[in-house]
Amino acid sequence: MLVNRRMSTPVITVSPDMSVTDCLKLMQQERIRRTPVVDENGRLVGIVSDKDLLNASPSDATSLSIWEINYLVSRIRIKDVMTKDVLTITEDMPIEEAARIMVDNKVGGLPVVKNGDVIGLITETDLFKMLLELMGARDQGVRVTAVVPEKIGVLAKITQAVANADGSFLAFGEFSGDAASNRIVTFKVRRLDEAKVRAVVEPVVDEIIDIRTV
């Protein structure tokens, strides 16, 4: 899966000279938490989040009146609070690479750029939606989490065992185990009940950690 299949587009952008107040209203109206900042030529110059905007307001300990606060906040421009050194990605990047960049740099979104223009935006919400799809969260079935040895052919044994029982997979994921010698697998099966799934899977895994119908 590449970024261009999951990025949000077209992108809502703001200008550096927009007021913090107007930008916050726009974000609330569009139900977004961050937006790229572009100049008059449409070139990316920064990114701003709702947290940046809220942090621009005086603290609760201020002695200013509400009118003074509103006046001062209305004078603050996006260019004063935006992040200027923006990490960007390309539309042909694998989605997991985009996720890695977000996690490693502790950012909640990445503008997608092509020839200097912003053509999309990938956010943590997009990744959460993908996780729902990958794990079959919206489809009913028997969900299994099991420990398997780190050996060639183990996953084939699981899939063959389920197929031989006339079951089919809704989702299948593999994760790091608690030791170098094992892995954790989580998968969801349909067309079989919980007892049948346990019966066919148990002989080909080291341990079933959890099994439930969801």
PyMOL commands that set and color helices and strands:
alter all, ss='L'
color gray80, all
select helices_A, chain A and resi 3-5+20-30+50-55+66-75+78-81+95-105+124-134+154-164+194-204
alter helices_A, ss='H'
color red, helices_A
select strands_A, chain A and resi 34-38+44-49+109-114+117-123+142-149+168-176+182-190+207-213
alter strands_A, ss='S'
color yellow, strands_A
deselect
rebuild
show_as cartoon
